[in-house]
Amino acid sequence: MRKENIKYKALTAIRYLGDGFFYPFFALYLVSRGLLEARIGFILSISPLLAILMNPIYAKICNKIKKTRITLGIISILEGLMILLIGFSSNFYFITVLAIFMAIFGACHYGLMDSLLAIYSDNSKQNYSGFRLYGSGAYIIATAASGYICKLVSYQVAFGISFGLFVISGILYLVLKDINIEEEQDITKKDSVDYKVVLSNKRFVFFMFFYGLMLALIFTNNNFFGTYLETRGVDSDGYGLVFSYFVAVELVVLLVLNKIKKKTSPYVLLIISAISLVIRLLVCYLYAPVWLVIVSSGLRGIGYGIILHVSYQYVIDLVGEDKATKGIMLCTLVYSILLFAFNNINGNLIEAYGYKNYYLINLIASIVLLIYSALIPFFNKKKIDDRIDE
């Protein structure tokens, strides 16, 4: 068990290390190629759109844990190859084609990876966040290093490092041992359970929409945060340090929550995550001094850290371990639909009306989310162990 724990921790760290060398700087790379916000928003929306289309396909393919990890291993390597090629591309249409293939291989990756980690941690009587914090730690290193490499060397070198790390993570997926759980032997039958059965759980559906809107708002604002800071005089190296900072906050949150475990109500934590998003967007909307904008970006780490700690175990508690992959994939689907819409809307909004109006609209959306989060405890009056029927 200890050896396998090390594999999962190494996998999580290396995968997120590779991610941190590319994805936080993708929008800035597109800016360096002369693309405007509308086209950037379109390219960034490809991944959530493909996630919508690929979600049912991956859910069908990954009907067993063994198939899930093998699939993740293969698509990690292919996603890394697309990242490498993007680094040597400057044509909008060619980048778009590569982004499509990159999304085919990577858009559903974290939903599948999270379900694998959640099932393993639940089966081994450990906390999911205990593994996920290794990803956050790796992200701190990657974003800080990649920001300097992008500015002082080149984007191509940073993206090449990302490719190498994705290949290593793909290999690690392939050498993981199968998770021996009782449900695994009957998982083919359980996979035939219609999504309608999962969606009949009203408490899950209520949480699913909160999860989707929360993550969509977090990530659409992440996507344009680097370009926003650039307009305020912060280059890629500075942005890399800012990104490392709020991921460091995320890591601290995960460590603290992992320590206290179930002593704090998940409902209270979800409300705190929504409040952190509102405050962060308010500071940006008010065009506060750059130092305050940077400091407040740490609230992203608080909000996202809470979501990571609460969400996946919460889904397992709601729908059961045997339906966890379906539940998490549905949450990812809702998130992808909303992120696709937000990336396109926000890109055009920024180009047409500037960042002021962009942040105003996102602030209003976050306030709606806060109100929604306050309703979760009232909607979950039944005991959480009252799962959906087989």
N, C-alpha and C positions, 0 to 999 in steps of 0.2 A: 504493500500500500504506500509506503514512504517513497519508494522508487517512482511509482506512478504519480504521486503528488508532485514530485520534482519535475516530471515530464509535463504535466499540465501547467505548472507555474512557468516553466521555461517556454512552453508554447505560447502562453498568454503574453509573456514579456516580449518575445521575439516578434510575434504578430503585430503587436501594438507599436513596437519599435519601428518596424517597417512602415506601418501606417503613418507614424509621426514624421517620417522623413519625406512624405509626399502630400497627403491629403490636406493638412493645414495650409500648405503653400500652393495648392493647385490654382486657386483664384488669383493669387499674386503672380504666378507664372503666366496666366492668361493675360493679365494686365501688361506684363512685360512683353507680350507678343502683340500688343496694340489693340486688344479687344475691349469693347465697352461693356458696361454693366448688363445691358439687355442680352447680349450674346453670351456673356459669362453666366448669367442666370439660366439661360437655355441649356448650356453645357452641364451646369451643376444639377439641373433638373432631370438629366438623362438617367442618373443612377436611381432616384426614387421611382421614376416611371418604369424602368426595367424591373425594379423590385416588385412592382405591382403585377407585371406580366409573368415574371419568373417565380414568384412566390408559390403558386399552386404546383408548378413543375417541380421545384425543389422539394416541396412538401410530399409530392408523390414519389420522387426518387428516394428521398431520405426516410423511408418507412421503417428502417432499422438503424440502430446506433452504429453498427459497423459500416453500413452504407453511408451514413452521415459523415463519419470521420474520413472515409476514403474520398468521398465527394469534396469535402473541405480541403483535403490535401491537394487534389488535382486543380481545383479552381483557384487556390492560393497561388500556385506557380504560374498559372495562365494570367491571373490578374496582375502579378508582378511583371510579367512580360509586357503587358499593355502599358504599364507605368513607365517602363524603360523606353518604349517607343515614343510615348507622348513627350518625353524629355528632349527628343530630337526632332520634334515637329513644330511647325510654326503656322501652317495653313489651317484656317478655321474649320474647313470641311473635313480635312484629314484628322484633325484632333477630335472632331465630332464622331467620326467613325470609330476611332480608337476608344473614345469615351463610351461608346455603345458596347463594344466588346468588353471593356473593363467593367462596365456595369453588369453585363450578363454573368460575368464570373464573380463579381464582388458585391453586388447590390444586396443580396440576401445572406451574405457571409456571416455577419454578426448575429443575425437572428438564429441561424443554425448553430453557430459557435456558442452562443449564450445558452441555448437549450442543452447542448452537450455538456457544458460546464455546470449548468444548474442541476442536471440529472446526476452527473458524477458527484457533485458536492452533496446533493441530497442523499444519494446512495451510500456515500462514505461518511455521512453524519458530520459534514463540515459546512461552513457558510460560504455561499457563492462569492461574496465580496472578499473573502480571504484569498481567493485566486485572482479575482479581477483587479485587486490593488497592485498586482505585479504589472498589469497592463498600464495602469496609471503611472507607476514609477518609470516604466520604460518610455512612456510618452513625454515625461518631463525631460529626460535625457535627449530623446530624438528631436523634439521641437527646438530646444535650445541649440543643439549642434547643427541641425539642418538650416536654421535661420542664418547662421554665420556662413555655412557652406554655400548657400544660395547667393549671398551677397558678395563674399570674398573669393569664391571659386566659381561655381556655376550651379544652376538648377539641375543640369544633366548629372553631375556627380552625386548630388543628394538623391535624385530619383534612381540612379544606379544602385546606390546603397539600399534603397527601399526594395528594389527588385531582388537583390541578394538575400535580404532578410525574409521576404515573402517566400522565396524558394526553400529556405531553411525551415520556416514554419510549416510549409506544405509537407516536407519530409517528416517533421515531428508528428503531424496528424496521422501519417501512415504507420508510424511505429507505436502508437498508443495501443494498449491492450483493450479488448472489448470489455464493456461494463456488464458484469454478470448480475442482472436483476431479474426477478421472477417474470416481470412484464415482458422482457425481451423475447422470450420464447413464443409469446402469443401476439407480438407486436403487429404482425401482418393482418391478423383479424381485427385488432384494435384500430389499425390504420384505416380500415373500411368504414369506421364510424364517421358519419357525415359531419361536416363542419356545423351543420344545424344543431347537432347535439351540444357542441361546445357553446354555440351562440345562444342556446336556450338558458344558459346560466346568466341571469340578468346582472348579477353582481360583477361577473367577469366582463360583460359587455360595457357596463358603466366605467369600469377601470380601464378597459381597452381604449376608449375614446380619450380619457384623461392622459394615458400614456402616449397615445399618438399625437395629440396636440402639444403636450409638454415637450416631447423630443423634437417635433417639427419646429417649434419656436426656438428651441435651444440651438439646433443645427443650422437653420436658415440664418440665424443671427451670427453663428460662428462663421458661416461661409462668407459673409460680407463684412465681418468685423476687421479682418486684415486690410481690406480695401478702404474701409472707413478710417482706420488708423493711419493709413498711408496719406489720405487727404489732410491729416492733421500732423504730418511730419514724421511719422514712425515708419522706418524701413523694415525690410524682411528680417534683419538680425534682431531689431527691437521687438518685432512682432513675435519672433520665435521665443524670446524671453518672456513676453507677456503670456503666450500660450503655455509655456512651461509653468508659469506662476499659477494660472488658474487650474492647471492639471495637478499641480502640487497641493493646492487647496482640496481638490477632489480626493487625492490620495490620503490626506489627513482625515477627511470626513469618513472615508472608507475604513481607515484604521480605527477611528473612534467608534464608529457604528459596529464594526466587527467585534470590538472589545465589549461593548455594552450589550450586544446581541439583541435579545427580545425585550429588553427593559423599557424601550420607548415604543409607543404606539405607532404603527405604520401610517395611520391616518394623520397623526400630528406631523410626522416627517414629510408626508406628501404636501400638506398645506405649507410647511416651511419652504419646500422646494419651489412652490408656485410664488410665494412671497419674494424669494430671492430673485426670480426671473423678472418680476414687476419692478423691483428696485433697480436692477441692472439696466433695464430698458429705459426707465425714467431718467437715469443719470445721462445716458447717451442722447436721449431726446432733448434734454435741457442744454446740450452742448457744454457740459461742465468742463473745467480744466482737464487737460489730457491726463495729468497725474491721478485725478479722481476717477476718470473713466477707466484707467488701468487698474486702480485699486478695486473699483467696483466689479471689474471683470472676474475677480475671485469668487463672486456670488455664483458664477456659472459652475465653478467647482463644487459649491455647496449643493446647488440644485441637482446637478447631474450625478454627483456622488450619492445623494439620497435615492434617486431613481434607480441607480445601479444596485444599491444595497437592498431596496425594498421589492422591486418589480418582479424579478424572476422567481424568487421563492414565493412571492405572493400569488403569482399565476399558478404555480404548482399546488399551493394550498387551496386555490379556488377550483381548479379543474382536475387535479390529480396528476401524479407523475406520468401515467400512461398517456395522458392527453396534453402534457406540457408543451411538446414541440408544436402541436397544432395551435395551442393557445398563444405561445410566443410568436409564432409565424403570423397569426391574425393581428396581434399587436403591432408587429413590424409592418404588416400590410397597411393598416390605418395610418401609421406614421409616414410610410412612403407616399401614400396618396396626398396627404397634407403637405409634406415636404416638397413634392413635385409642384403643387400649386403655389406654395409660398416662394420657392426659388424663382419661378417665372414671374410671379407678380412683383416680388421685391426687386428683382433685377430691372424690370421695366419702370418700376416706381422710382428707384434711385436715379436712373438715367433721365427720367422725365421731370421729376420734382425735387430731387435731392434727398439727402439723408434725413433731414428734419421731418418730412412727411412720412418717410419710410419708418422711422422710429415711432412716430405717433400712432400709426396703424398697428404696428406690432405691440405697442404698449397697451392699446385697447384690447387686443386679442389676449394678452397676458392677464389683464384684469378679469376678463371673462373666464379664463382658465382658473384663476384664483377662486372665483365664486363657485365654479364647478367643483374644485377640490374640497371646498368646505362642505359639499353635499355628500361626499363619499362615505363618511361615518354613518350618516342617516340612512344611506342606501344599503349599508352592510349590517343591519340589525341582527340578521341571522348569524349563527355561529359559522365561522369560516370553514369548519370541518364538514359542514353540510354541503358536500360536493354534488356535482350533477350525477344523475343516475347513469349506470352503464348502458 
